[in-house]
Amino acid sequence: MPSFVAWQKKYGPQGLQIIGISMDDGPALVRSMVSKLKLNYPVAMGDVKLGDLYGGVLGLPISFLIDRYGVTQAEYQGEADLNKIEKQMQSLLSGR
């Protein structure tokens, strides 16, 4: 099954950058999870203000596929179909 860690390793050399945003109340839990899960991408703390910049975050998890120009190409609410995301991501990385 695909994962963000696997994608960062596989597609990072092609220009992919996974960025995690935690909406937790404090960084202690986030640091613990980053270490436990051995994440190979940065995780930042988010807040309501950041969520508002993306149209409001009404539920978690939420994933955005943003192209190299900063344009949101897709938004996935809830548990997303990772195979679908990977196909769209591959298309963006190849320039299609």
C-alpha positions as CSV (number, residue, x, y, z in Angstrom):
1,M,0.0,0.0,0.0
2,P,1.4,3.4,-0.9
3,S,2.3,5.8,1.8
4,F,3.5,9.4,2.0
5,V,6.9,8.2,3.3
6,A,7.3,5.8,0.4
7,W,6.2,8.5,-2.1
8,Q,8.7,11.0,-0.7
9,K,11.5,8.5,-1.1
10,K,10.4,7.4,-4.6
11,Y,9.3,10.7,-6.1
12,G,11.5,13.2,-4.1
13,P,14.3,13.0,-6.8
14,Q,11.6,14.0,-9.4
15,G,10.6,17.1,-7.4
16,L,7.9,15.9,-5.0
17,Q,7.9,17.4,-1.6
18,I,5.4,16.0,0.9
19,I,4.6,18.5,3.8
20,G,2.5,17.4,6.7
21,I,0.5,19.9,8.6
22,S,-0.7,19.0,12.1
23,M,-3.8,20.7,13.5
24,D,-3.0,19.4,17.0
25,D,-2.9,21.8,20.0
26,G,0.8,21.5,20.6
27,P,4.0,20.2,19.0
28,A,4.9,17.5,21.6
29,L,2.5,14.9,20.2
30,V,3.6,15.8,16.7
31,R,7.3,15.4,17.5
32,S,6.5,12.0,19.0
33,M,4.6,10.8,16.0
34,V,7.2,12.1,13.5
35,S,9.8,10.0,15.4
36,K,7.6,7.0,15.8
37,L,6.5,6.9,12.2
38,K,10.0,7.8,10.9
39,L,8.6,10.5,8.6
40,N,11.1,11.6,5.9
41,Y,9.3,14.9,5.2
42,P,8.7,18.1,7.3
43,V,5.7,18.5,9.5
44,A,4.5,22.0,10.5
45,M,1.9,23.1,13.0
46,G,-1.3,24.5,11.5
47,D,-4.0,26.6,12.9
48,V,-7.4,28.0,12.0
49,K,-5.8,30.9,10.1
50,L,-3.9,28.4,7.9
51,G,-7.0,26.3,7.4
52,D,-8.9,29.4,6.3
53,L,-6.3,30.0,3.6
54,Y,-7.3,26.7,2.1
55,G,-11.0,27.3,2.1
56,G,-11.6,26.2,5.7
57,V,-10.7,22.8,7.1
58,L,-14.0,21.3,8.2
59,G,-12.7,17.8,8.9
60,L,-9.5,15.8,9.1
61,P,-7.8,14.2,7.4
62,I,-7.6,16.4,4.4
63,S,-5.0,16.3,1.7
64,F,-4.2,18.7,-1.1
65,L,-2.2,18.0,-4.3
66,I,-0.4,21.2,-5.1
67,D,1.6,21.6,-8.3
68,R,5.1,23.1,-8.6
69,Y,3.5,26.5,-9.2
70,G,1.6,26.5,-5.9
71,V,-1.8,25.8,-7.6
72,T,-4.1,23.4,-5.8
73,Q,-4.9,20.7,-8.4
74,A,-7.0,18.4,-6.1
75,E,-8.4,18.2,-2.6
76,Y,-9.2,15.0,-0.8
77,Q,-11.5,15.0,2.3
78,G,-11.4,12.0,4.6
79,E,-9.6,8.8,3.8
80,A,-8.4,9.3,0.3
81,D,-7.8,6.7,-2.4
82,L,-4.0,6.8,-2.3
83,N,-3.8,5.0,-5.7
84,K,-5.8,7.8,-7.3
85,I,-3.7,10.4,-5.7
86,E,-0.5,8.7,-6.8
87,K,-1.7,8.6,-10.5
88,Q,-2.5,12.3,-10.4
89,M,0.8,13.0,-8.7
90,Q,2.7,11.1,-11.3
91,S,0.9,13.0,-14.0
92,L,1.9,16.3,-12.5
93,L,5.5,15.2,-12.0
94,S,5.8,14.2,-15.6
95,G,4.5,17.6,-16.7
96,R,1.1,16.4,-18.1
